[in-house]
Structure formats: C-alpha cells, structure tokens
Amino acid sequence: MVYAAILGFGTVGSGVYEILRKNPSSIGKKAGDTIDVKYILDIRDFPDHPEAHLFTKNYDDILNDEEVSIVVEVMGGLKPAYEFTKAALLAGKSVVTSNKELVATHGTELIAIAKENKTNYFFEASVGGGIPIIRPLNQCLAANEISHLHGILNGTTNYILTKMFQEGSSFEDALKEAQDLGYAERNPEADVEGHDACRKTAILASLATGKFVDYNDIPTEGITKITQTDVIMAEKIGYVIKLIGSAEIDADGKVNAIVAPRLVSKTSLLSDVDGVFNAIMVRGDSLGDVMFYGRGAGKLPTASAVVADVIDAAKHFHINKWVIWGEAESGLMNDPETASYRYFVRTKDASLAEKFPGAEEIGGADGEFVFVTAPMQEKDFKAQVGDNAYIRILP
Amino acid sequence: MVYAAILGFGTVGSGVYEILRKNPSSIGKKAGDTIDVKYILDIRDFPDHPEAHLFTKNYDDILNDEEVSIVVEVMGGLKPAYEFTKAALLAGKSVVTSNKELVATHGTELIAIAKENKTNYFFEASVGGGIPIIRPLNQCLAANEISHLHGILNGTTNYILTKMFQEGSSFEDALKEAQDLGYAERNPEADVEGHDACRKTAILASLATGKFVDYNDIPTEGITKITQTDVIMAEKIGYVIKLIGSAEIDADGKVNAIVAPRLVSKTSLLSDVDGVFNAIMVRGDSLGDVMFYGRGAGKLPTASAVVADVIDAAKHFHINKWVIWGEAESGLMNDPETASYRYFVRTKDASLAEKFPGAEEIGGADGEFVFVTAPMQEKDFKAQVGDNAYIRILP
C-alpha cells in the first residue's frame, strides 16, 4: 500500500480524490501497488464528506507520518505551498503538483532538493492541464535538440479569441460570456493579461533548454487590446489571432521567449485549436514538428495529469527519476529588443506604413488602416510605431 | 559507458547511428551515461563507412558480448528479428525496436520475456514514427480509462487522400506522385490496403486495453476504391476522407476495432491533419480528448523515437519498467458485424436509398447518387447495400 496526502481540497484536489477512488484497481495495477489517500489538508471544514476522518488542518500530521510517501500539492500560490513542498521533499517524500506559480518560481531549488533526497518533484499538470507535455518533452523528445515551441497555454483567452473570430463578439462580450460559463475568473487579469501563460512558457522553456528560465525575463502582453478590426483584417489575409507562449532556441543555445497575441496562419494546425483547448507545437532537430492537444484546464483533466504523476512517483519511490532543469545561466536569454518579427499594424494614420520599408497595406475598417511589415527588429519597429496597435506574426 | 548494437543499417538504423553520433553529450546527460555504438549488424558490406570496423554479419558477436546492454532491432519483418530479439532479452539485454510487424505479432511473448529477465522491450517508434504515443498512453494517461482512439497512422495514404481533396487528383495519380516523391513504395499494397495501419491499430488497442489484440481480428479496408465523386460529395456535406485506425472500448471493456477510410467532419481536428503527417486522438474518461500529431515516418523522426527508447533503456538497466499488455482474453473483441455506423453510400441505383429507413440523399455526380444512412448495424447494412460503394462516417 502506498499512502498519499492531498494538500488543498479545491477543484483539482477534489478531482484527484475522485479519480483515485474511482479507478483504484486499474491505477494500482499501473503503479504496481494500491494507492490510498490517508489525509486531505484544507483550512475549511468538510463535515459532510463521506470520508470526513481524512481531513486535517495540521500539516505536521502528514509530514510526520512515515507511511505517507506521496504529497499532492494542489493548493496553488507560493505560501504555504513552497514551505510544505520543501519540507516534504527533505523528508524523502515525493511531491506531485499542478502549481505552475510555485514551479516557475522555486522549481530549480525544489528539483535539486528532490535529487539530493533521492525523491521526486513531478509537475505534469502545471502546464497544459491534462495534456501530456512535461514527460514527452523530457523523455520522448530526449534525442532531439528543441529549436522552438509555440503554445496555446491558456483556455480562457483562447475561448475569448475563438468567440471573437467565430461570432464577431467584442473582447468585452466574449469575456463576459466566458465568465458566465465559469471559464474565466471574476478578476480575469491573470488570464487576459498573459500572466498564466507566462508562467507556463517559463516552465516549458526551462524544460527545452535544461536551464532555469525566469518568467520575469519573458516579455508578456495580453489580449485586452484586440479589436474586431484586428479580427476582420487578420481573416482577410488568412490568419487567426491566438495568445501564444513561445520559446525559440538559436544555434548558440540562446533563448527568445515571449507571451503575446500572435497572428497564426490558417495553414498551421495551431490555428484550428479552438475554445478552451490548449496545444503545444514543438520542433525538434530530428523529429520536425509535433503537436500535443487537449483540455488545458478543468477539474478532471488536470487531476488526471496529477494522478499520472502519483502513479509514476509510486513506481520511483526513493529513485530520483530526472533532474528536469538546472540553475539559470547568465546570458541565456537574448535581448527581446533584438528579436525580429513581421508586424501587423492597425492605425488611423494613413501615412504610417511609409515609415516601414517593405510594408504591405492590406486594407482597413472603421476608419483604421492595416499594414504588415517586413521582418524587423523589435527596437527598430518600436522606434517608429508610436502608440499605434500592433500584433506580431508567428512565422 | 553503455554499449548499443544496431541490427539493420537501413533507413531507420542509419538514422539511429546518425543521432547517437550527432548529440552524444546531450543524450549522455539525459541517459545518465554515455551511449556508444559498438556493433552494426547488416548482411551488406559498408567498406566506405567511416566506422567500417563496427560492422558485423554475425549476431553472436553481439549476443555474446556482455558489454552490449542495448540491442536496437530496426531490421523489420519477423525473421530473423523475432529470434534475435528473443535471444537478446533472454540474455538480459534491453531491446528497442521500430518493428510494428514483430510487436503486433509476438509482442505479448516478448514483453513477458523482458519482464522475466528484468529487462525491457521498448517500441515507441513502432506507431506514429516520431510522435510520442506509446509512452503517453502508458504513463501520462495512466489515470484514465480510455474509451476510444482514432488514428491517422499511415503517412502514404494520408498524402494520397490529401492530394485527392486539395488538388482533385485521382487515386492513381496521387499514388504515382507519392511514389515519385518516395512517400510510397513501388509495391504500395501494405500502405494503400491498410495493412500497415492495421498493425499499428492492434498495438494501440493492446495498449489501451492492457490485453493483446490480434491484428488478424481487426477488419481492414484500404483506400483504393475512393473516387472523386466521394471527395466532391464528402466536401459538400462538410467532411473529408481519412484512413482511420480505430479502437472503441465499451462499458464492459469489449473492443470494436477497425481500419477503414472514414468520413471525418471538418469540425474535428483530425480533418486538418494533412500530407504525410499522422495524428492519434485519444479519449480518456477523466481527460476528455487529447491529440498527438507529428511525422509518422521518415528516417530521423523514427530514429529519434528509437533513440528516446535507447535513453530510457539505459536508465532502466536491469529494471523492468512496465508490462505494457498481457495475454489475449477470449471474448475481448465484439463481433464487427454488430458494430453500428452511419454510412455514406455512392450508387448508380436511384432507388437504393429507399431501402434504408432515415437515409438522407445528398446529391450526386457523374451519374451516381449519394446518400447517408441513419446509424445501423454492419450486418443489416451489408444485407442491403449489395455491391455499391460506401464509406463509414466517424462519429
């Protein structure tokens, strides 16, 4: 028998409990041993829960119980998740998490502690919800040097952008609908401003390079300024708009990472990823392009990724499976101002395009003109574009 | 140092050699030890190869060399691959393969032998070329009961069907072009008749159920009878045609598996998988739909999947990582004649549709009429359809 404790009985935590209770024999077969939940930690009371005896408010109950070998941290946030995780790893317990904030902030230290203590820190569910991406990047693509990855990593913003394209909704109306359906929070800033996608991009970039990429070093723009003119003109030239987290690794191993709305050609499979779905396109030197697609959020999809990690933790008790990435390396990140893009520009200034050699005018709507530039460096572009709206084009 | 031997220096074998020689340090880091190629077995001579001393024609050189812990079997076919694999596993060596024929035929026995001898038989490259699918099905989706999987598993046929849709080519012209480009063999039967996809479907179905599914039990139809009328009429109702290998697992754990051309709705992401690309859509009870997409064939994509397995084998020396599936179980497969589909029927008989209650006429071309039936069992459908052409519709 392998005993697990669940920290946080919110959406994901209750999903993990549900899956472990629903498929115990098939999970036990895959894990090589039966997995049982011994504790659930939550500050709230659940007196009517059928297994109310499992609940505790005292983390020491879990930490000091030598029978508990797996701690499932699905509380979210940094405090107290960080100290709880660290203490569990130092005690030789495996920790499984969906907490992207914690992984993106303290992952390097926690991965190193896991190694030193011959245990594991697994976080498949921190990126892409239920989509298998962490393990494939680590294992299946191990024979490849990854040259870039482009991900639709946030379901809320993808839902909003899909509505804007398919139904002509405004950003505000699409956001309101997403909120009404429970796809967006009442305070949607973390999603619509790209912060959520930024944490996930940092995790993927760290995996792809094997070195810690700090999310603070990734320029991040949200989708709040996208208008119907953008949508109409993008469609006209065969593109959709997606919030893309990208990391490109050049021949010297240096990284360009950015989270921003991008024009994505309709010839790319990424353009067909609609609604709350997520997808990550990865290019490897041997493999070419692979894409992973699925539900990037939600109770059971995310919980199923957590439980897959629990199974793997049970199979690797006291064996550190992998060191996913090491310390940050100075000079790893290229200066974002030197990154080069083609830009889609929307402006009221009929003569703006003239400032951009090679720019191609593509029309206009609602008193605005739209043009597309030739590839140029960010700093040169910004020196000319002023306050006009623009969207970078995904190559 | 971990020593590997490559059996078969054809397309995939030379790709494996190339990748291992190209990225030794990053591969070594991921494997935890340097991986070196000690032998290459081939019946041909390669006197001009820069490492001509590696070549041998005598398998005993490899089998009896205790330093060789990993055997890469990329010869294809059953003979002598089966006996070479068995001997290597019995000697405690790990075997990594891309040989779908062998896995689909003798996989159950070889998996069991690997377990008994505390070693591993890995075959990520046997399905989907470079696409990670075997490991995700085993690990990442371990917390899910899989209810179905639908795969575009053969690049040659997908290339042909894409040409027929995008350029209005006939089957014969598209096949010829695929042959000229090297995407199809001079004798294309294994691809166009669905045999290749059938082996891969059997492997995936075995993985999804945990029990051996014999490819001989999977009804298999190819794409040679698809005409431009099919293409035009499918487009008219919002579908494309893809060769799909599918396995559906019902609530009792029984399996319906079939390989056949299917009408795939343009609202499905599978419909956007074009050219030589492959994709596998999998539905899990917790996860919902996930899709894996990439190059299903080719030297380096396939070799990169092989090398990922080599790395995993190096990390699990003398530890059996998993028993992927067990023995066949009688009664596992549902009778294919009781499977239910909607059918797309093309006929010269203007009154045929009347024999199918609920059938919907959708028009015609070139003196043929096309209609779509309501869902009905295969045996009832076949009793009425006679010699007329039909295509099953993917739900």
Interface residues (C-beta under 8 A of the other chain):
Chain A: G15 I19 N23 S26 I27 K29 K30 A31 E124 G130 I131 P132 R135 P136 N138 Q139 C140 L141 A142 A143 N144 E145 G210 L269 D272 V273 G284 S286 L287 G288 D289 V290 M291 F292 Y293 G294 R295 G298 L300 P301 A303 S304 A305 V306 V307 A308 V310 I311 D312
Chain B: G15 I19 N23 S26 I27 K29 K30 A31 E124 G130 I131 P132 R135 P136 N138 Q139 C140 L141 A142 A143 N144 E145 G210 L269 D272 V273 G284 S286 L287 G288 D289 V290 M291 F292 Y293 G294 R295 G298 L300 P301 A303 S304 A305 V306 V307 A308 V310 I311 D312
